[in-house]
Amino acid sequence: MAHNLLRIPSVARLLSVSEASTRRLIRAGVIPSIRVGRQIRVDEEVLREWMNRGGAGGWSQEVFRSGTDGETGAVQNSR
């Protein structure tokens, strides 16, 4: 079975967020991803399952408020 591996711009469009926010969510481990060499990919089927389970719902907005240096700080589950 072939997997459709999405690039960050495609993931951002599906989630209706910026590419920077998508990268922060991936770095924080909120969005499941894989590394192919130096590139980051997200399996479309896994992403859609993640979205159906509620996506990032319940996670602190701290991931989105991180600074421009790319550091996310501590990501806290607010549940």
PyMOL CGO cylinders between C-alpha atoms (Angstrom):
from pymol import cmd
from pymol.cgo import CYLINDER

trace = [
    CYLINDER, 0.00, 0.00, 0.00, 1.46, 3.34, -1.09, 0.3, 1, 1, 1, 1, 1, 1,
    CYLINDER, 1.46, 3.34, -1.09, 1.38, 6.18, 1.38, 0.3, 1, 1, 1, 1, 1, 1,
    CYLINDER, 1.38, 6.18, 1.38, 0.74, 9.74, 0.28, 0.3, 1, 1, 1, 1, 1, 1,
    CYLINDER, 0.74, 9.74, 0.28, 3.39, 11.77, 2.07, 0.3, 1, 1, 1, 1, 1, 1,
    CYLINDER, 3.39, 11.77, 2.07, 2.52, 15.45, 2.35, 0.3, 1, 1, 1, 1, 1, 1,
    CYLINDER, 2.52, 15.45, 2.35, 4.90, 18.39, 2.47, 0.3, 1, 1, 1, 1, 1, 1,
    CYLINDER, 4.90, 18.39, 2.47, 4.47, 21.13, 5.04, 0.3, 1, 1, 1, 1, 1, 1,
    CYLINDER, 4.47, 21.13, 5.04, 2.62, 23.56, 2.70, 0.3, 1, 1, 1, 1, 1, 1,
    CYLINDER, 2.62, 23.56, 2.70, -0.02, 20.89, 1.98, 0.3, 1, 1, 1, 1, 1, 1,
    CYLINDER, -0.02, 20.89, 1.98, -0.42, 20.08, 5.67, 0.3, 1, 1, 1, 1, 1, 1,
    CYLINDER, -0.42, 20.08, 5.67, -0.78, 23.79, 6.47, 0.3, 1, 1, 1, 1, 1, 1,
    CYLINDER, -0.78, 23.79, 6.47, -3.53, 24.15, 3.85, 0.3, 1, 1, 1, 1, 1, 1,
    CYLINDER, -3.53, 24.15, 3.85, -5.42, 21.13, 5.19, 0.3, 1, 1, 1, 1, 1, 1,
    CYLINDER, -5.42, 21.13, 5.19, -5.25, 22.51, 8.73, 0.3, 1, 1, 1, 1, 1, 1,
    CYLINDER, -5.25, 22.51, 8.73, -5.90, 26.14, 7.68, 0.3, 1, 1, 1, 1, 1, 1,
    CYLINDER, -5.90, 26.14, 7.68, -2.83, 27.36, 9.55, 0.3, 1, 1, 1, 1, 1, 1,
    CYLINDER, -2.83, 27.36, 9.55, 0.44, 28.93, 8.46, 0.3, 1, 1, 1, 1, 1, 1,
    CYLINDER, 0.44, 28.93, 8.46, 3.45, 26.88, 7.45, 0.3, 1, 1, 1, 1, 1, 1,
    CYLINDER, 3.45, 26.88, 7.45, 5.31, 28.28, 10.48, 0.3, 1, 1, 1, 1, 1, 1,
    CYLINDER, 5.31, 28.28, 10.48, 2.55, 27.05, 12.81, 0.3, 1, 1, 1, 1, 1, 1,
    CYLINDER, 2.55, 27.05, 12.81, 2.63, 23.67, 11.09, 0.3, 1, 1, 1, 1, 1, 1,
    CYLINDER, 2.63, 23.67, 11.09, 6.39, 23.41, 11.65, 0.3, 1, 1, 1, 1, 1, 1,
    CYLINDER, 6.39, 23.41, 11.65, 6.01, 24.37, 15.32, 0.3, 1, 1, 1, 1, 1, 1,
    CYLINDER, 6.01, 24.37, 15.32, 3.31, 21.73, 15.83, 0.3, 1, 1, 1, 1, 1, 1,
    CYLINDER, 3.31, 21.73, 15.83, 5.51, 19.10, 14.16, 0.3, 1, 1, 1, 1, 1, 1,
    CYLINDER, 5.51, 19.10, 14.16, 8.58, 20.08, 16.23, 0.3, 1, 1, 1, 1, 1, 1,
    CYLINDER, 8.58, 20.08, 16.23, 6.49, 19.93, 19.40, 0.3, 1, 1, 1, 1, 1, 1,
    CYLINDER, 6.49, 19.93, 19.40, 5.36, 16.42, 18.48, 0.3, 1, 1, 1, 1, 1, 1,
    CYLINDER, 5.36, 16.42, 18.48, 1.72, 17.47, 18.23, 0.3, 1, 1, 1, 1, 1, 1,
    CYLINDER, 1.72, 17.47, 18.23, 1.39, 16.51, 14.55, 0.3, 1, 1, 1, 1, 1, 1,
    CYLINDER, 1.39, 16.51, 14.55, 2.69, 13.02, 13.74, 0.3, 1, 1, 1, 1, 1, 1,
    CYLINDER, 2.69, 13.02, 13.74, 5.44, 13.24, 11.11, 0.3, 1, 1, 1, 1, 1, 1,
    CYLINDER, 5.44, 13.24, 11.11, 8.33, 11.35, 9.58, 0.3, 1, 1, 1, 1, 1, 1,
    CYLINDER, 8.33, 11.35, 9.58, 11.70, 12.48, 8.33, 0.3, 1, 1, 1, 1, 1, 1,
    CYLINDER, 11.70, 12.48, 8.33, 12.80, 11.50, 4.82, 0.3, 1, 1, 1, 1, 1, 1,
    CYLINDER, 12.80, 11.50, 4.82, 16.44, 12.46, 4.68, 0.3, 1, 1, 1, 1, 1, 1,
    CYLINDER, 16.44, 12.46, 4.68, 16.49, 16.12, 5.69, 0.3, 1, 1, 1, 1, 1, 1,
    CYLINDER, 16.49, 16.12, 5.69, 12.86, 16.69, 4.76, 0.3, 1, 1, 1, 1, 1, 1,
    CYLINDER, 12.86, 16.69, 4.76, 9.78, 16.38, 6.93, 0.3, 1, 1, 1, 1, 1, 1,
    CYLINDER, 9.78, 16.38, 6.93, 6.72, 14.59, 5.61, 0.3, 1, 1, 1, 1, 1, 1,
    CYLINDER, 6.72, 14.59, 5.61, 3.31, 13.81, 7.07, 0.3, 1, 1, 1, 1, 1, 1,
    CYLINDER, 3.31, 13.81, 7.07, 1.42, 10.70, 6.02, 0.3, 1, 1, 1, 1, 1, 1,
    CYLINDER, 1.42, 10.70, 6.02, -1.94, 11.96, 4.72, 0.3, 1, 1, 1, 1, 1, 1,
    CYLINDER, -1.94, 11.96, 4.72, -3.89, 9.01, 6.14, 0.3, 1, 1, 1, 1, 1, 1,
    CYLINDER, -3.89, 9.01, 6.14, -2.29, 9.42, 9.57, 0.3, 1, 1, 1, 1, 1, 1,
    CYLINDER, -2.29, 9.42, 9.57, -2.94, 13.19, 9.47, 0.3, 1, 1, 1, 1, 1, 1,
    CYLINDER, -2.94, 13.19, 9.47, -6.62, 12.68, 8.62, 0.3, 1, 1, 1, 1, 1, 1,
    CYLINDER, -6.62, 12.68, 8.62, -7.00, 10.13, 11.44, 0.3, 1, 1, 1, 1, 1, 1,
    CYLINDER, -7.00, 10.13, 11.44, -5.31, 12.60, 13.80, 0.3, 1, 1, 1, 1, 1, 1,
    CYLINDER, -5.31, 12.60, 13.80, -7.69, 15.34, 12.65, 0.3, 1, 1, 1, 1, 1, 1,
    CYLINDER, -7.69, 15.34, 12.65, -10.72, 13.05, 13.12, 0.3, 1, 1, 1, 1, 1, 1,
    CYLINDER, -10.72, 13.05, 13.12, -9.60, 12.33, 16.71, 0.3, 1, 1, 1, 1, 1, 1,
    CYLINDER, -9.60, 12.33, 16.71, -9.65, 16.05, 17.43, 0.3, 1, 1, 1, 1, 1, 1,
    CYLINDER, -9.65, 16.05, 17.43, -6.26, 17.17, 16.15, 0.3, 1, 1, 1, 1, 1, 1,
    CYLINDER, -6.26, 17.17, 16.15, -4.51, 19.53, 18.51, 0.3, 1, 1, 1, 1, 1, 1,
    CYLINDER, -4.51, 19.53, 18.51, -7.68, 20.08, 20.55, 0.3, 1, 1, 1, 1, 1, 1,
    CYLINDER, -7.68, 20.08, 20.55, -6.86, 20.33, 24.21, 0.3, 1, 1, 1, 1, 1, 1,
    CYLINDER, -6.86, 20.33, 24.21, -3.27, 21.46, 23.69, 0.3, 1, 1, 1, 1, 1, 1,
    CYLINDER, -3.27, 21.46, 23.69, -2.05, 24.79, 24.98, 0.3, 1, 1, 1, 1, 1, 1,
    CYLINDER, -2.05, 24.79, 24.98, -1.90, 27.70, 22.54, 0.3, 1, 1, 1, 1, 1, 1,
    CYLINDER, -1.90, 27.70, 22.54, 1.71, 28.14, 23.69, 0.3, 1, 1, 1, 1, 1, 1,
    CYLINDER, 1.71, 28.14, 23.69, 2.85, 26.29, 20.57, 0.3, 1, 1, 1, 1, 1, 1,
    CYLINDER, 2.85, 26.29, 20.57, 1.35, 29.04, 18.43, 0.3, 1, 1, 1, 1, 1, 1,
    CYLINDER, 1.35, 29.04, 18.43, 2.68, 31.87, 20.60, 0.3, 1, 1, 1, 1, 1, 1,
    CYLINDER, 2.68, 31.87, 20.60, 6.29, 30.80, 20.38, 0.3, 1, 1, 1, 1, 1, 1,
    CYLINDER, 6.29, 30.80, 20.38, 8.94, 33.28, 19.37, 0.3, 1, 1, 1, 1, 1, 1,
    CYLINDER, 8.94, 33.28, 19.37, 10.45, 33.71, 15.94, 0.3, 1, 1, 1, 1, 1, 1,
    CYLINDER, 10.45, 33.71, 15.94, 13.56, 31.80, 16.96, 0.3, 1, 1, 1, 1, 1, 1,
    CYLINDER, 13.56, 31.80, 16.96, 11.65, 28.56, 16.41, 0.3, 1, 1, 1, 1, 1, 1,
    CYLINDER, 11.65, 28.56, 16.41, 11.67, 27.48, 20.03, 0.3, 1, 1, 1, 1, 1, 1,
    CYLINDER, 11.67, 27.48, 20.03, 8.32, 26.28, 21.27, 0.3, 1, 1, 1, 1, 1, 1,
    CYLINDER, 8.32, 26.28, 21.27, 9.08, 26.15, 24.96, 0.3, 1, 1, 1, 1, 1, 1,
    CYLINDER, 9.08, 26.15, 24.96, 7.08, 23.70, 26.98, 0.3, 1, 1, 1, 1, 1, 1,
    CYLINDER, 7.08, 23.70, 26.98, 3.94, 22.47, 25.35, 0.3, 1, 1, 1, 1, 1, 1,
    CYLINDER, 3.94, 22.47, 25.35, 1.38, 21.64, 27.96, 0.3, 1, 1, 1, 1, 1, 1,
    CYLINDER, 1.38, 21.64, 27.96, -1.68, 19.50, 27.68, 0.3, 1, 1, 1, 1, 1, 1,
    CYLINDER, -1.68, 19.50, 27.68, -4.55, 21.56, 29.07, 0.3, 1, 1, 1, 1, 1, 1,
    CYLINDER, -4.55, 21.56, 29.07, -6.86, 18.59, 29.59, 0.3, 1, 1, 1, 1, 1, 1,
]
cmd.load_cgo(trace, "trace")
